[in-house]
C-alpha cells in the first residue's frame, strides 16, 4: 500500500467531499488515474474539482493550459500542482 503525503491526503479528502464519493480518501491510489478508469471521474467532476481548488487554494486551473491533462491524471500529480502553484502565489 502506498503512503500518501499530508497534501495528498488533504486533496483526496477534498475530492471525496466535493464530489460526494462513497470512497475512503485514504484508499485512493495516488498514482491511479482520476479520469475514466481508476477513480472513474468524468469531465463534469473535473470542472467541479477545478472550482473547489480555486476556492480552497486561490488559483485557477484553466482548461486551455497544456498541463491540465497531466495535472488531473492522478492524485499525486494534482497534489504536486497544488503545492507548486500555492508556492508561486505565496511568493
Secondary structure, 3 states (H helix, E strand, C coil): CCCCCHHHHHHHHHHHHHHCCCCCHHHCCCCCECECCCCCECHHHHHHHHHHHHHHHCCCCCCCCCCHHHHCCEHHHHHHHHHHHHHHHHC
